[in-house]
Amino acid sequence: MAESTVQSIDVRATPEACFDIASDIAVYPEWATGVRSTEILEETPDGRVHRATFVIDGMVKEIEYSLTYQYDFPTEMTWSADPGDDIRELEGSYRFEPVEGDRTRVTYALRAEPAFSIPGFLRKQVEKQIVTTALRGLRARVEASD
């Protein structure tokens, strides 16, 4: 993913546990800061979310977009947005790698291009904040569910 923001965090849980929490899109508003609502549009035959619409707090305005997901249980999930009024392009992924001590290294990559004007340096700062906040929220949710 070219020009994306990438960060990792270690979580005290298995890759499977991390994957299960990250792929439960319906409950993102409970733990993912800034996510106001999600609507599941389509599921895969095994019951995972294939397409979903998000409404997030974009500070200046609410931003709405729909994502399409792909999964490689328990190591990776990826998503991309349908172009819309608020998002021109958005691609992301979570990777889940086991590390020593029954931990998982979760790596989040995100590249977002809004459909409205925003300076490049500010876009990168927003991406960084989204990634950092999402990783911390995911870790807290996973570790609290043990």
NUKEGU-599384 format. One line per 5 residues: number of its first residue (from 0); their letters; for each residue x, y, z of N, C-alpha, C. Coordinates in steps of 0.001 Angstrom, whole numbers. Example, Ala and Ser with C-alpha at 12.3 -4.5 7.8 and 13.67 -1.06 7.14 Angstrom:
0	AS	13190/-5690/7800/12300/-4500/7800/13200/-3300/7800 | 12850/-2250/7080/13670/-1060/7140/12900/30/7870
END
This chain:
0	MAEST	859/-1166/0/0/0/0/907/1232/0 | 1015/1917/-1107/1911/3064/-1251/1446/4241/-405 | 2414/4957/192/2159/6174/961/1136/5995/2075 | 1157/4846/2711/216/4630/3797/873/4899/5137 | 63/5091/6133/515/5200/7512/476/3798/8092
5	VQSID	1591/3360/8688/1686/2008/9222/2226/2073/10648 | 1532/1400/11570/1975/1307/12962/1637/-73/13491 | 2373/-486/14523/2128/-1777/15172/2013/-1600/16674 | 1347/-2566/17292/1202/-2593/18737/1134/-4056/19160 | 1661/-4378/20322/1572/-5737/20840/368/-5854/21766
10	VRATP	-333/-6985/21642/-1557/-7244/22397/-1390/-8564/23153 | -1825/-8601/24400/-1764/-9826/25205/-2942/-10726/24851 | -2845/-11377/23692/-3898/-12279/23226/-3387/-13005/21980 | -4125/-14006/21567/-3765/-14763/20368/-4151/-13987/19111 | -3539/-14326/17968/-3978/-13711/16713/-5467/-13943/16454
15	EACFD	-5961/-15130/16804/-7373/-15439/16587/-8279/-14504/17386 | -7916/-14254/18648/-8720/-13351/19486/-8701/-11927/18929 | -7524/-11476/18497/-7415/-10130/17908/-8225/-10033/16627 | -8102/-11057/15777/-8838/-11088/14516/-10335/-11040/14772 | -10807/-11846/15743/-12249/-11898/16016/-12795/-10535/16444
20	IASDI	-12074/-9821/17287/-12529/-8493/17722/-12476/-7513/16552 | -11376/-7504/15812/-11221/-6560/14698/-12247/-6793/13591 | -12666/-8034/13402/-13603/-8326/12318/-15066/-8230/12741 | -15329/-7894/14001/-16698/-7709/14481/-17109/-6250/14270 | -17358/-5912/13024/-17591/-4527/12598/-18803/-3904/13298
25	AVYPE	-19808/-4696/13582/-21047/-4159/14165/-20814/-3462/15500 | -19795/-3868/16257/-19580/-3270/17578/-18487/-2196/17587 | -17990/-1794/16438/-16968/-740/16405/-17374/518/17174 | -18631/970/17107/-18979/2183/17860/-18757/2047/19372 | -18675/823/19885/-18454/612/21318/-17005/851/21724
30	WATGV	-16056/687/20784/-14648/792/21179/-13773/1607/20234 | -14197/1821/19016/-13377/2557/18044/-13725/4041/18118 | -12827/4814/18701/-13047/6247/18886/-13374/6911/17550 | -14419/7706/17550/-14805/8443/16351/-15828/7740/15490 | -16019/6434/15676/-17022/5715/14883/-18373/5908/15555
35	RSTEI	-19246/6616/14871/-20579/6891/15435/-21547/5745/15184 | -21468/5160/13970/-22369/4040/13671/-21799/3194/12541 | -22261/1943/12517/-21964/1036/11414/-23261/376/10986 | -23350/77/9718/-24490/-669/9194/-23933/-1782/8314 | -24258/-3018/8668/-23790/-4171/7902/-24668/-4286/6656
40	LEETP	-24039/-4250/5489/-24771/-4300/4224/-24795/-5697/3618 | -23710/-6452/3857/-23596/-7772/3233/-22620/-8608/4052 | -22910/-9905/4174/-22020/-10815/4896/-21483/-11884/3947 | -20342/-12459/4333/-19779/-13588/3593/-20555/-14844/3980 | -20407/-15935/3228/-21108/-17177/3590/-20775/-17676/5005
45	DGRVH	-19573/-17360/5521/-19216/-17808/6872/-19614/-16799/7956 | -20372/-15759/7594/-20924/-14834/8578/-20086/-13603/8882 | -18959/-13434/8216/-18155/-12223/8426/-18731/-11085/7567 | -18440/-9878/7974/-18926/-8710/7227/-18160/-8601/5907 | -18901/-8506/4818/-18273/-8280/3513/-18333/-6791/3138
50	RATFV	-19482/-6160/3408/-19624/-4729/3141/-20342/-4084/4316 | -19892/-2857/4654/-20510/-2116/5754/-20376/-627/5497 | -21320/121/6014/-21274/1577/5944/-20925/2113/7327 | -20042/3103/7346/-19603/3745/8583/-20008/5209/8561 | -20334/5744/9722/-20446/7184/9932/-19440/7495/11030
55	IDGMV	-18513/8406/10731/-17495/8758/11714/-17509/10254/11976 | -16995/10609/13122/-16856/12009/13504/-15605/12546/12829 | -15791/13369/11809/-14671/13944/11077/-14240/15294/11616 | -14565/15594/12843/-14267/16841/13553/-15005/18026/12947 | -14833/18281/11677/-15523/19396/11034/-16915/18970/10588
60	KEIEY	-17050/17699/10198/-18340/17185/9737/-18355/15675/9879 | -19559/15098/9870/-19671/13646/9841/-19244/13157/8466 | -18520/12045/8454/-18055/11463/7199/-18675/10080/7086 | -19258/9805/5929/-19890/8512/5692/-19208/7831/4520 | -18963/6533/4676/-18346/5750/3597/-18694/4284/3790
65	SLTYQ	-18580/3527/2694/-18812/2087/2732/-17520/1362/2413 | -17266/291/3181/-16060/-506/3003/-16411/-1914/2560 | -15533/-2493/1751/-15610/-3894/1362/-14410/-4597/1978 | -14671/-5718/2648/-13642/-6441/3406/-13256/-7749/2746 | -11993/-8125/2971/-11496/-9454/2617/-10727/-9975/3822
70	YDFPT	-10754/-11291/4023/-10171/-11891/5207/-9256/-13055/4857 | -8219/-13196/5661/-7356/-14367/5645/-7176/-14761/7117 | -8172/-15488/7651/-8187/-15842/9068/-7008/-16740/9400 | -6312/-16490/10493/-6396/-15399/11461/-5292/-14367/11275 | -4739/-14268/10073/-3546/-13430/9907/-3788/-12034/9347
75	EMTWS	-4876/-11815/8616/-5037/-10510/7979/-6486/-10241/7596 | -6842/-8966/7687/-8083/-8483/7095/-7758/-7181/6375 | -8357/-7004/5202/-8113/-5803/4402/-9454/-5192/4023 | -9422/-3899/3695/-10648/-3230/3287/-10334/-2118/2304 | -11352/-1772/1538/-11259/-619/634/-12632/26/566
80	ADPGD	-12620/1338/359/-13865/2112/351/-14397/2256/-1059 | -15710/2318/-1136/-16358/2729/-2374/-16180/4241/-2457 | -15789/4782/-3615/-15708/6243/-3729/-17075/6867/-3436 | -17048/8002/-2749/-18306/8656/-2397/-18118/10145/-2206 | -19122/10776/-1621/-19092/12218/-1415/-17968/12652/-480
85	DIREL	-17607/11803/490/-16613/12179/1493/-15243/11541/1276 | -15208/10367/647/-13958/9620/476/-13716/9334/-1004 | -12558/9766/-1487/-12161/9446/-2853/-11562/8041/-2884 | -10617/7787/-1973/-9986/6471/-1849/-9684/6203/-385 | -9819/4951/14/-9429/4544/1354/-9112/3058/1294
90	EGSYR	-7922/2701/1744/-7508/1304/1817/-6852/1081/3165 | -7107/-75/3745/-6499/-377/5027/-6349/-1857/5245 | -5593/-2178/6293/-5424/-3588/6653/-4989/-3701/8104 | -5355/-4829/8694/-4815/-5285/9961/-4072/-6585/9672 | -2850/-6713/10195/-2114/-7975/10163/-1918/-8425/11602
95	FEPVE	-2042/-9731/11834/-1946/-10306/13168/-840/-11359/13158 | 257/-11069/13869/1409/-11966/13889/1697/-12407/15321 | 1782/-13728/15561/2117/-14178/16910/3542/-13766/17269 | 3721/-13351/18519/5052/-13019/19031/5232/-13736/20366 | 6446/-13767/20823/6800/-14477/22048/5927/-14051/23224
100	GDRTR	5612/-15039/24055/4858/-14740/25272/3357/-14700/25064 | 2841/-15476/24113/1395/-15519/23844/821/-14139/23558 | 1553/-13393/22774/1128/-12049/22374/954/-12027/20860 | 338/-10969/20396/150/-10767/18961/601/-9370/18604 | 1372/-9259/17549/1721/-7951/17012/661/-7624/15961
105	VTYAL	-84/-6559/16234/-1119/-6093/15315/-546/-4902/14556 | -537/-5009/13225/-48/-3928/12373/-1218/-3391/11566 | -1385/-2090/11645/-2482/-1407/10950/-1856/-504/9898 | -2297/-657/8657/-1872/211/7558/-3114/917/7022 | -2983/2207/6748/-4120/2998/6273/-3641/4036/5278
110	RAEPA	-4379/4142/4188/-4162/5212/3215/-5531/5771/2871 | -5699/7063/3133/-6995/7700/2904/-6816/8955/2058 | -7723/9126/1122/-7750/10318/280/-9175/10859/318 | -9404/11923/1105/-10761/12461/1189/-11191/13105/-130 | -12496/13235/-303/-13044/13849/-1510/-13138/15364/-1363
115	FSIPG	-12662/15881/-237/-12644/17323/-15/-11196/17759/154 | -10965/19035/-7/-9607/19563/30/-9047/19575/1452 | -7828/19028/1594/-7126/19023/2867/-5625/18966/2544 | -4821/19801/3156/-3383/19780/2876/-2788/18403/3184 | -1811/17995/2384/-1197/16680/2524/-640/16403/3905
120	FLRKQ	45/17381/4508/619/17167/5836/-471/16926/6873 | -1613/17602/6723/-2714/17432/7659/-3373/16065/7460 | -3508/15644/6208/-4066/14322/5913/-3227/13238/6582 | -1901/13354/6503/-1009/12367/7119/-1159/12376/8642 | -1308/13573/9228/-1495/13662/10681/-2805/13002/11104
125	VEKQI	-3853/13201/10315/-5145/12590/10622/-5027/11070/10498 | -4377/10587/9444/-4161/9144/9290/-3436/8583/10502 | -2376/9256/10922/-1584/8789/12060/-2444/8719/13319 | -3261/9741/13545/-4130/9764/14715/-5148/8632/14649 | -5731/8389/13489/-6713/7311/13329/-6073/5966/13637
130	VTTAL	-4885/5728/13077/-4198/4449/13259/-3818/4245/14729 | -3231/5256/15340/-2825/5156/16746/-4021/4885/17645 | -5083/5640/17470/-6281/5494/18288/-6929/4133/18073 | -6995/3679/16819/-7609/2383/16529/-6817/1247/17164 | -5496/1292/17066/-4683/231/17668/-4851/195/19183
135	RGLRA	-4843/1342/19818/-5026/1385/21279/-6408/887/21676 | -7421/1281/20912/-8779/826/21197/-8930/-669/21002 | -8329/-1189/19938/-8388/-2628/19676/-7699/-3395/20796 | -6511/-2945/21196/-5798/-3627/22280/-6639/-3629/23560 | -7203/-2483/23918/-8016/-2404/25129/-9217/-3345/25050
140	RVEAS	-9865/-3391/23915/-11054/-4251/23744/-10679/-5727/23828 | -9595/-6117/23143/-9170/-7515/23153/-8747/-7938/24549 | -7921/-7126/25189/-7410/-7505/26517/-8514/-7497/27573 | -9539/-6677/27404/-10654/-6653/28341/-11570/-7866/28156 | -11540/-8471/26972/-12430/-9607/26697/-11855/-10936/27164
145	D	-10597/-10928/27641/-9992/-12180/28140/-10648/-12664/29398
END
